Amino acid sequence: MKRLSLLLLISFSFPLTAMAAGKPNILWVFCEDLSPWMESYGFPVNAGKTPTLDKLSSNGVRFSRCYVPAPVCSACRSAMITGVYQTTTGTHQHRSSRSPDAAIHLPEGIKTLPQLFIEHGYATFNKGKDDYNFVYNRNEHYSAGNAKPAIGQEKGFYGKKGKADWTAVPKGKPWFGQIQLGGGKTNTRKLKDKVDPATMKVPPYFPNEELFRKEWAHHYDTVRVTDGHVKVIMDRLKADGLLENTIVFFFSDHGNNHSLRHKQFCYEGGVHVPLIVSGPGIPTNQVRKELTNTLDISATTLALAGIELPKYLHGQNLFGENFKKRDHIVSARDRCDFTIDRIRTVRTEKFRYLRNFLTDRILLQAQYRDGQAQTKRLRELHANGELGEIPEQAFFGKRPSEELYDMEKDPHQIKNLADDPKFAEELKRHRNLLTTWIKKTGDKGEQPESEKNLRAIYKRWGNKCVNPEFDVFKKEAAQTK
């Protein structure tokens, strides 16, 4: 094993699939709602405040421009666990398949990563939530810990939470596991070294008020707390003698939960996430700046274990000798809980392009964060005509069908260039990239969600379902009263 690792360190281009001879353990440290607000990603506020993640990065490879397939958890996680875009498998609508009358099955021939690992002699576990938008039996995917599903939920219609980690794996057996961290949702009350909200400068699409500065500072705090959580994991691996044979991936399912223009939306902050890979055979102290898809994590994870990559994967082995740099990455947002929307985005080297398919509804339409203080404040200022031009347009203005932003000159994505004649060719190029992707991947968002699925959503959320797509169910409910 030592000789093999040495050979791998000699050349970055050497195919790391050779690691399979030593059967490495592979761990996903999978965070929720965490933007890469660390010094190494260009956020000096957290300089020196994330020592564990800084060390993990210096011992491995940090990917500076990694993007998720969807800016919301269940759609992203459904894609990650299969290595296939959620829009291809039909698992793109957030929190789907939660009831037997609206069950979604993966397309025939597509397996999850845990299933493939089990077939190749690995133990598997997931400590934390699954949150997949398809029917599954947890025991067919996670072998460690004997986690039986609840009575009446054997087919996995509801998101499960596992409790097992590597301590439940038989001694000497290699494993592929996940540990879920709260990330941007984590509790920061016990953090002593907090960011002072008064030092925060919020983006121009937010009012410059204390409430929004507090939310901005809070996300920096969650990154600091997450660093401590990762330290606990790494210390445990070391104490158990597993650090030398375990490859660790650190990443998130999407961006900041504390910004109403990040999570659930396709701007940069919603889809840009941290990615650090460290462990035996992985190059050290390297930064890779090419456009990276988190679906590459799925492919790379299989490759590191020596498992042949299924042809249906949408990612590629980041360390493979045949790795090809991309010129663009696509992310997609569809229904989130009871909020119906459809957005697609293309990120290229310099630009971000968005296509809004439902322009009849504002960005800040009814959603799960309506009860939160920042949402209430935005609506209050809007109602009083006091919001200001930029936030007014961002949250309550008419949605354009297309948006194009120069990410170098306009990182907050304020100035839409889609109607600027100077950028007509770039607009056309990005439009064509998206059209090609939709056709090539079989984007199921092209068809409206089925009546049975929408009926299940209405049954679950009731009066919160205000989109016109739910009108037929409202009429039915009124007639039965």
N, C-alpha and C positions, 0 to 999 in steps of 0.2 A: 504493500500500500504506500509506504514512504517513497519507494523508488518510482512508483507510478505518479505520485503527486509531484515529485521533482521534475519528471519529464514534462508534465503538463505546465509547470511554471516556466519552463525554458522558452516556450513559444506561445504567444497569445492565440495564434491561429490554429494551434493544434486542437483537433476535435475533442471536446470534453466528454463525448459519449464514451470515451475509453475509461472513464471513471467507473463504468459499470462493473469492471472486473473486480473492483473493491467494494461494490454495493454500498455506496454512501447513503446515510440517512439524509432526508431532505425535509426542511421545516419552512413552512410559510408563516411568517409573522404578519398577519393580515389585519390591518387597522381599519376602523370605520372613520369616514368623514374627515380625513386628515390631509390638509394641503402641505406641501414641502417647505414649511416656513422655518428653515434652518439656514445658518450662515452659509453653508456650502451651496445652497440653492439661491443665494442672493438676498437673504433676509438677515441683515446684520443685527436686528433686535435680539435674536437668539444666539449671538456670538458667544461661544464658550458655555452655553446653557444646555447643549445636547452632547455631552462627552461620550456616551455609549454609542450613539449613532455615528458620531465623528470617527470613533475607533473602528466601528464596523465598516465604515466607508474606507478608511485607510488600510484596513486588512482585506479589502475586496474591491468591487467595482461599483461606482455610483453612476446611475443613468440620469442625466440632467433634464432630459425632455421625454418623460414617459407619460403616456395618455391612456385613459381607460376607455372601454367600448361604450360605456353608459355612465352618466353622472348620477346614478341612483343605485342603491345597494343590491336589491334582488336581481335586477337585470344584469348588472355587472358580474355578480357572483355566479349567476346562471351561465354566463359566457366563460368566466374564468375556469369553472370546474369542468367544462367540456372542451375548452380551447377553441370554441366556435362562437361567432357573433350571435348574440341573443336574437337579433332580427332574422337570422337564418333558421334558428331552431324554433322560432315562435314563442320564445320566452321573454319577449321584449317589454311586455306590459307589467309595470311594477306591482308586486304582490298579487300575482295571478295564481291559479291552481290551488286556491286555499279552501275549496269546498268540492265535494264529490261531483256536484252537478256542473262544475266548470273545470274539470281536470284537464291538464295538458301533459302529453307524453313527449319525450324526446323522439326525434325522427329515428327510424330504424337504422341501425348500424352505428349510431353515435353513442359512445360510452363516456362516462365520467373518468377523470384522472384516477380517483381512488379505485375504480373498477379495474382499470388497466394495471395499476400497481399491484393489486391483489392477485391478478392473473400472472404476474411475474414474480411472485414470491415475497412481496412486501406486506408488512402490516400497515394499516392506515388508521388515522384518527383525526378528529376535528374537535378541538376544545373551544366551544362557543357556538355561535349560531351558524346554521346552514344558509337559510333564506334563498332557496331555489324556487324558481317559477315552474317547476315540473313535478310530476308524480315520481316518487322514489321510495324505496324501502331502505331506511338508514343502515340496517345491518348488512345490506348488499354492497355498501360503499365504505363503511367504516368498521373494521374488524376488531380494533382494540377496545376494551372496556365493556364489551357485551351490552351496549346501550340499547335496550329494548324500547320500541316506540310505545306511546301511551295506548291504552285500550281504545279501539275504535279509530285509531289514527295510523294503523299499520302501513298504509300506503303513502304516508308522508304528505298529506294534504296541507299540513301546517308546518311552519318553520320550526325546526328542532334545535335544541342546544345540547351539545355534547360536553361531557365532563372529563373524558379520558385524555391523557397525554402519553408521552413515551414510557412512562412508568407502568403502563398497562400492556406494553408490548413484550412478548416472550423474549427472554434473554438470548442474545445472539442473532435475532431476526432483524433485518433492515426495515426501516419504516419511512413512510411519507406521511407527514402530519401537518396540521394547521393549528395555530393558536390565535384566536381572535382577540384583538384589543379594542377598547373603547375609542381610542384615538381622539378625534375631535369631539366626541361625546363624553369623554372621561371627566370625572369629578376633580376639580382643582382646589377644593376648599382647604386641603392640607398643604398646598404648595406655599412655601414661605417666600420664595423669591419670585414674586409676581410682576408682570409688566405694568407700568403705570399708564392707565388709559390717557392721562393728560399728554403723554408723549406721542400718542398715536395720530397719524394723519390718514383719515379714511379716504377711499377713492371718491372721485367727484360724483359718482352716481348715488352717494349717500349724503344726507344732510350732515353738516359738521357739528354734530351734537354729542353730548356726553354718552348717551345711550349707545350710539353706534361706535364710538371710540371704545367703550367698554367691551362690546362684542368683538371688536377687532383685536383688542389686547387679550381677551379670553382665549382666542384661538392660539395665539403664541404660547399662552400658559399650558394649553392641552398638549402642545408639542413637547414642552419641557417635562410634563408628567409622563407622557408616553415614553420618553427617553429612559425614565426610571423603570418603567414596566419592562422595557426591553433588557435593561441591565439584569433584572431578576431572572429573566429567561436565559440569558447568556451565562450568568453565574451558575444556574442550575445545570445547564449542559456541561459546564466545566467540572462541577462537583461530581457529576455522574459519569465522568470520563468519556463524554460523547462529543466534545467540541472538535476534536481532531478528525472526526469522521462524519461531521454533519454540515451540510451546506444550508445556509440561511438566506431566505429571501425576505426583505422588509419592504412592504408597500401598502397602499390603501385602496379602498374600493371607489373612492371619488373624493372631491374636494370639500372644503370648509362648509360645515353645517351652519355656521354663524353668520354667513353672508347670504342674503336672499338672491344674489346673482351668481352664486357658486353652485352649491348642491342642487341637483335636479335640472340645471341648465347647462347649455353647451358652450358657454364662454370659457376662456382659458382656465379660470379659477375652479370651474366645475369638473374639468376632466384632466387637469395636470396633477400628477401625484408623485410622491417619492418612490424611488426604486433603488435598493442597495442589495447586492449579492455578495456573500462572503463565505469562505470555507475552503476545504482542501481542494486543490487543483484550480481554484479561481485566481486570476491575476490579482495583484495587490496594488492599492493606491492608484487606481486608474479611474478616469472620468470619461464617460462616453456621451457625446453630445448629439448623436444622430437621433432622429425621431424613432421612438420606441413605443410599441403597443403592449399593454399588460397581457394580451393574449400570447405574446412572446414568452412570458413567464411560464405559461402552461406548457408550451412546446419545449422550452429549455429544461423544465423540471423532468419531463419524460426522457429527454436526451441524456441528462446527467445520470440517469439510472440505467442507461443502455437499452431503453425501450424504443422500439421502432415507432417513428412518428406516423400516426394515421394520416392518410392523404386529405382528410376533410378539415384538418386544422387550419385556422386562419393566421396563426402566429408562426414564428420560426425560431430555431435554436440560436440564441444570442451569441453563443460561443462556437458555433459550428463553422467549419471552413467554407461552407457554401452560403453563409449569411450575406444577404444583400441589403444595403442601405435603402430606405424608403424615401420617396419624395413627398408622401402625404400619409395621413392617418385619418380615419373617419370615426366619429363617435355619434351615438344616437340616443335621443330621449323620446319616450312615448308616454302612455298614461302613467301617472304617478298617483297611487292610491285612487282617489275619486276624481282627480284632475286630468282631463283628457287633453293631450297636446301631442304634437309630432314635430320634432326638430331634428335636423341632421347637420353635422358640421364637418368641415374638412380643414385640417391643419397642415400647412405646407411650411417650407423653410422660413418664409417671411410673413405669410398671411394666415388669417383665420376667416373662413367663409361659413356662414350659416344660412340654411334654408328653413324658413318657417312655413309649414304647410297649413296651419290654422290661424290665419291672420285676423279672424273675427273676434279674437279674445286677447286681452292685454296680458303682459308678462305676469303681473301680480294678480292673476285670476284666483278664485277660491282654491285654497290648498291647506295642507296639514299644519302649516305654521301660522294660520290666521289668528290663533290665540296668543301668539308671542308678542312681546312688547314692541319689538322693532317693526313688525308688520302692522300692528295697530297704529304706531306712530306715523308710518308712511301714509296710511289711509287717512289719518287725521289731518296731516299737513296737506294732503291732496284735496280733501274736502274743503279746507279753509283757503285753498289757493296759495299756500305758503311753502310749497315743496321745493320750488326752484326749477329752472329749465331742464338741467341734465337729469336729475332723478325723476322729474315728472315724465319726461320722454321715455326714460329707461323702464319705468314700472307701469305707467298708465297710458303711454302714447300708443298710437296705432302701430301694430307689429308690421314691419316691412316683410315682404316675401323673401327678400335676400339681404344679407349683411356681409360686408367685406371690410376687414380691418388690417391695417399695417401694424403688425405686432411689435416691430422695432420702434416705431414712432408713437404708437398709441397702445401701450400695454393694457390699459384699462378698457379698451374697446368702446370708445365714445364716438368717434367720428366714422360714420358709415360711408364707405367709399363706393358702394354699389351703384349709385347714380352719377358718379363722377366719370365723365368721358375719358379722362386720363387713365382710368383703370378698367376700361371696357374689356381689354384683352385678358387681364388677370381674372376678371369676373367670369368671362367665358371659359377660361381654363379650369377654374375651380368648379364651375357648374358642370362641366363635362366630367371632371374627376368623380363628382358625386353621382352623376347619372350612370356612369360606368360601374361604380361600386354597387349601386342599388340593383342593377341588372345582374352583375357577376355573383353577388352573394345571395340573391333571391330575397331581398328585403321584404319581409312579411308585413311591414308597416304600410306597404302599398295598399293593403286591404284593410277596411275598418274592422275593429274588434267585433267578434261574434256576438249575437244577441244573448246567447246563454251566458257568456262571460260578463257582459255588461249588466245583465239581470242579477248575477251573483254579486257584482260590485254594489249595485243599488240596494240589494237586500242587506248588505253588510253596512253601508254608510248612510243610507236613507236620505234625509233632507240636505246632507252635505253635497249630494250629487246635483250640482246646478247646471252642468253643461247641457246643451240642447239634445245631446245624444241620449239623455236619460228621460226626456219628456214623455215618451211612450209608457214608461214604467210608472211615472207619476200619475198619468191619467188612469192607468189600470188600478193603482192604489186608491185613487179618489173614487172610482166607481164601485169599489168593494166596501166602502165605508157606509 
